[in-house]
């Protein structure tokens, strides 16, 4: 068995992994059966090996791959048209990479109907690694979009640079004339394993990043819930205290009104009202999570003189998960509060939240003191302002897009406004 044949068989798990990634991109990760999936990929490898050994005609090889991809797609929830279209797309994608790999080493005599004389181990390794890199990069991008995890562009650049860098080192190591087949085989196996391990470790790092993001959001929810609970408990205690003393207060009010006049009467009643209002929640609608986030976040403005106007009237039965509500309101208020704190004069915050005709409507205005530049409809800000607004708005936008909602950003010389509409239903 030649080195090319050995590497072809050894690299089949890399090939199968790339196919698995491409199928997950097209059909989603939800499959009907893990056991059936394992069996289908085992049959894919077996069929490819048989065709490779006995019939090396590209058109037959492509046809065998297409049939295998179609049966693999049957393990996903999809329709016939999508299965055929996506299976064909994967075939064409793989065929294009194979042509690129062959052309890279100067082999251009590919015929779809004749036995292939293509036996370059280097091109085979290139084919496998490039397929895996491109498939995984596309999968990673889609996954980050779906999970609302913002990853900067330089991360993808660094990831691709490392993977292709290993390929360059692999090719450089084979430039020497007279290199043995054993060294080619060892180098090929090593570069395949290195790329596989890089992707494996990268996936683990991504999982930790996602877990950390969820943990931070959950921590915010817990803190907001605890804060809201403290507000409620304080209000209940004050109500109980006032109720206990109510009889004495009424008697005192009657005596003051009869003997000391209207001025003393007003002072006494105002003291009672002030004591009640000191423990009143800033926002008190029917939605506990929204109330919690708003009340918790607005504590940061307690030390500042801010003109705050709130109008929140939300039912408790929205079919939007608490996690998504936390991301939306947490980022909106973080951005607004940070900008307000930096504004030395005329601090303002207006927040309106309503449920109307099947939609959650959020309007928030905050004062700011930063310069804005607009390029092709996109807001380009200073570095500080960008870190405060743009990054949080990206996370909000991803949540909104998940529900087919809309977000509009407006601004004047000193007011930054965000309007959000999210279609949603009541769960009861």
LINPE-V575099 format. One record per residue. N is the residue number from 1. RES is the residue in one small letter. PHI is phi in whole degrees, -180 to 180 (999 if undefined). PSI is psi in whole degrees, 0 to 359 (NA if undefined). D_LAST is the distance of its C-alpha to the last C-alpha in whole Angstrom. Layout:
BEGIN
n res phi psi d_last
N RES PHI PSI D_LAST
N RES PHI PSI D_LAST
END
This chain:
BEGIN
n res phi psi d_last
1 x 999 130 68
2 x -75 166 68
3 x -60 320 66
4 x -59 316 64
5 x -68 320 63
6 x -63 313 62
7 x -65 324 60
8 x -59 314 58
9 x -72 317 57
10 x -64 325 56
11 x -84 1 54
12 x -60 323 52
13 x -60 323 49
14 x -63 317 49
15 x -62 314 49
16 x -63 322 46
17 x -63 318 44
18 x -63 319 44
19 x -64 319 43
20 x -60 316 40
21 x -64 316 39
22 x -63 319 40
23 x -64 320 37
24 x -65 326 35
25 x -65 314 35
26 x -78 319 35
27 x -107 348 32
28 x 92 165 30
29 x -85 348 31
30 x -77 118 29
31 x -117 165 31
32 x -80 321 31
33 x -152 130 34
34 x -67 321 36
35 x -65 317 39
36 x -65 321 39
37 x -61 313 39
38 x -61 317 42
39 x -64 318 44
40 x -64 318 43
41 x -71 328 44
42 x -65 316 47
43 x -65 323 48
44 x -58 311 48
45 x -63 318 51
46 x -65 315 53
47 x -65 318 53
48 x -63 319 54
49 x -64 316 56
50 x -62 313 58
51 x -64 320 58
52 x -63 320 59
53 x -75 317 62
54 x -100 326 63
55 x -136 107 62
56 x -104 42 62
57 x -92 120 61
58 x -52 319 58
59 x -66 324 57
60 x -71 321 57
61 x -62 316 55
62 x -65 319 53
63 x -63 318 52
64 x -63 318 52
65 x -62 316 49
66 x -60 316 47
67 x -62 316 47
68 x -63 315 46
69 x -62 322 43
70 x -64 315 42
71 x -67 326 41
72 x -64 321 40
73 x -66 337 37
74 x -68 345 36
75 x -83 356 35
76 x -106 155 32
77 x -78 106 29
78 x -159 178 31
79 x -107 173 33
80 x -62 316 36
81 x -61 315 37
82 x -66 321 36
83 x -61 314 37
84 x -68 315 41
85 x -63 311 40
86 x -70 323 39
87 x -63 318 42
88 x -66 321 45
89 x -63 318 44
90 x -63 318 44
91 x -60 313 47
92 x -65 322 48
93 x -61 313 47
94 x -66 321 49
95 x -65 321 52
96 x -64 318 52
97 x -66 322 52
98 x -64 320 55
99 x -64 317 57
100 x -62 316 57
101 x -63 317 58
102 x -67 319 61
103 x -66 330 62
104 x -62 327 62
105 x -99 8 65
106 x 89 19 67
107 x -101 114 66
108 x -120 359 65
109 x -93 57 67
110 x -93 130 63
111 x -124 135 63
112 x -72 340 61
113 x -116 2 63
114 x -116 156 65
115 x -57 131 65
116 x -77 133 64
117 x -100 13 67
118 x -78 112 65
119 x -135 35 65
120 x -86 117 64
121 x -65 321 63
122 x -62 313 62
123 x -64 325 60
124 x -64 314 58
125 x -64 318 57
126 x -56 314 56
127 x -58 310 54
128 x -63 313 52
129 x -69 316 52
130 x -62 317 51
131 x -58 313 48
132 x -66 317 47
133 x -63 310 47
134 x -65 318 45
135 x -64 314 43
136 x -69 322 42
137 x -63 315 42
138 x -64 318 39
139 x -63 318 37
140 x -65 318 37
141 x -62 315 36
142 x -66 322 33
143 x -67 318 32
144 x -66 324 32
145 x -65 317 30
146 x -67 324 28
147 x -93 5 27
148 x 57 35 28
149 x -105 115 31
150 x -80 119 34
151 x -119 125 37
152 x -65 158 40
153 x -63 328 42
154 x -65 338 45
155 x -64 314 43
156 x -65 320 44
157 x -62 314 47
158 x -63 320 48
159 x -62 311 47
160 x -67 322 48
161 x -62 317 52
162 x -64 315 52
163 x -66 314 51
164 x -72 335 54
165 x -64 321 56
166 x -64 326 56
167 x -68 322 57
168 x -64 315 60
169 x -62 323 61
170 x -63 313 61
171 x -66 322 63
172 x -64 326 66
173 x -71 345 67
174 x -106 10 68
175 x -75 339 70
176 x -68 139 73
177 x -74 148 75
178 x 77 16 76
179 x -68 140 73
180 x -77 159 73
181 x -65 327 70
182 x -64 319 69
183 x -67 322 68
184 x -62 317 66
185 x -64 314 64
186 x -63 315 64
187 x -62 320 63
188 x -64 315 60
189 x -64 317 59
190 x -63 314 58
191 x -67 326 57
192 x -66 316 54
193 x -67 321 53
194 x -62 314 53
195 x -65 321 51
196 x -63 317 49
197 x -69 325 49
198 x -62 315 48
199 x -67 320 45
200 x -61 312 44
201 x -66 322 44
202 x -62 320 42
203 x -65 321 39
204 x -66 319 39
205 x -64 319 40
206 x -61 318 37
207 x -61 320 35
208 x -66 322 36
209 x -63 317 35
210 x -68 319 31
211 x -62 319 31
212 x -65 321 33
213 x -63 314 30
214 x -65 323 27
215 x -65 319 29
216 x -65 319 30
217 x -65 320 26
218 x -66 321 25
219 x -61 318 28
220 x -62 318 27
221 x -62 316 23
222 x -63 314 25
223 x -62 319 27
224 x -66 319 25
225 x -63 316 23
226 x -63 318 26
227 x -63 316 27
228 x -64 321 24
229 x -63 318 24
230 x -63 319 28
231 x -62 313 27
232 x -63 315 25
233 x -63 319 27
234 x -64 319 30
235 x -64 318 28
236 x -64 318 28
237 x -63 319 32
238 x -67 322 33
239 x -63 316 31
240 x -62 319 33
241 x -66 316 36
242 x -65 320 36
243 x -64 321 35
244 x -65 323 38
245 x -96 3 40
246 x -60 319 39
247 x -61 315 41
248 x -65 322 44
249 x -64 318 43
250 x -64 316 43
251 x -62 317 46
252 x -64 320 47
253 x -62 318 46
254 x -63 316 48
255 x -66 318 51
256 x -64 318 51
257 x -65 323 50
258 x -77 320 53
259 x -104 333 55
260 x -116 352 55
261 x 93 179 53
262 x -68 324 50
263 x -62 311 51
264 x -65 323 50
265 x -60 314 47
266 x -65 319 46
267 x -61 317 46
268 x -67 314 45
269 x -66 324 42
270 x -64 324 41
271 x -63 320 42
272 x -65 314 39
273 x -62 321 37
274 x -63 321 38
275 x -65 324 37
276 x -69 313 33
277 x -68 335 33
278 x -61 336 34
279 x -111 12 31
280 x -81 138 29
281 x -66 143 26
282 x -61 313 27
283 x -126 137 23
284 x -146 83 20
285 x -105 197 17
286 x -89 348 13
287 x -97 110 13
288 x -66 317 16
289 x -68 319 17
290 x -66 315 18
291 x -58 317 20
292 x -63 312 21
293 x -63 314 23
294 x -65 311 24
295 x -62 322 26
296 x -69 313 27
297 x -68 322 29
298 x -71 350 30
299 x -62 332 32
300 x -66 342 34
301 x -98 6 35
302 x -62 328 36
303 x -88 358 40
304 x -112 150 40
305 x -86 99 40
306 x -125 134 37
307 x -81 100 36
308 x -105 127 32
309 x -125 120 30
310 x -123 138 26
311 x -143 93 23
312 x -122 119 20
313 x -142 91 17
314 x -128 133 14
315 x -71 162 10
316 x -85 348 9
317 x -101 35 6
318 x -69 143 9
319 x -91 32 9
320 x -104 125 13
321 x -60 151 15
322 x -57 325 16
323 x -60 313 20
324 x -67 321 19
325 x -64 323 18
326 x -65 317 21
327 x -62 315 24
328 x -65 303 23
329 x -73 325 23
330 x -61 312 26
331 x -70 318 28
332 x -58 312 27
333 x -73 323 28
334 x -59 313 31
335 x -61 313 33
336 x -65 315 33
337 x -66 318 34
338 x -62 317 37
339 x -66 320 38
340 x -64 319 38
341 x -62 326 40
342 x -79 345 43
343 x -85 118 43
344 x -78 334 45
345 x -133 159 45
346 x 53 57 42
347 x -81 126 39
348 x -138 146 36
349 x -145 126 32
350 x -126 126 30
351 x -131 125 26
352 x -127 125 23
353 x -133 123 20
354 x -144 157 17
355 x -112 120 14
356 x -142 121 16
357 x 49 53 15
358 x 79 18 13
359 x -141 144 15
360 x -91 123 16
361 x -115 123 19
362 x -124 126 22
363 x -126 125 25
364 x -137 129 28
365 x -122 137 31
366 x -141 147 34
367 x -75 153 38
368 x -152 165 40
369 x -137 65 44
370 x -139 159 44
371 x -90 136 46
372 x -113 139 44
373 x -122 140 45
374 x -118 124 44
375 x -124 115 45
376 x 53 43 44
377 x 84 352 40
378 x -100 141 40
379 x -82 119 40
380 x -109 119 43
381 x -115 176 43
382 x -68 164 45
383 x -58 317 45
384 x -66 312 43
385 x -65 325 41
386 x -63 318 40
387 x -68 334 39
388 x -84 323 37
389 x -108 308 35
390 x -62 316 35
391 x -64 316 35
392 x -66 322 31
393 x -66 328 30
394 x -62 315 31
395 x -64 320 28
396 x -64 316 26
397 x -60 322 27
398 x -64 320 26
399 x -65 316 23
400 x -63 317 22
401 x -63 329 24
402 x -62 330 22
403 x -103 13 19
404 x 58 38 22
405 x -93 188 21
406 x -136 147 24
407 x -134 133 26
408 x -125 136 29
409 x -114 129 32
410 x -130 162 35
411 x -160 150 37
412 x -118 198 40
413 x -68 338 43
414 x -143 5 41
415 x -125 127 38
416 x -107 126 35
417 x -124 140 32
418 x -129 128 29
419 x -118 131 26
420 x -131 136 23
421 x -129 122 21
422 x -124 114 18
423 x -63 130 16
424 x -157 164 12
425 x -117 162 9
426 x -88 138 5
427 x -80 351 4
428 x -124 NA 0
END
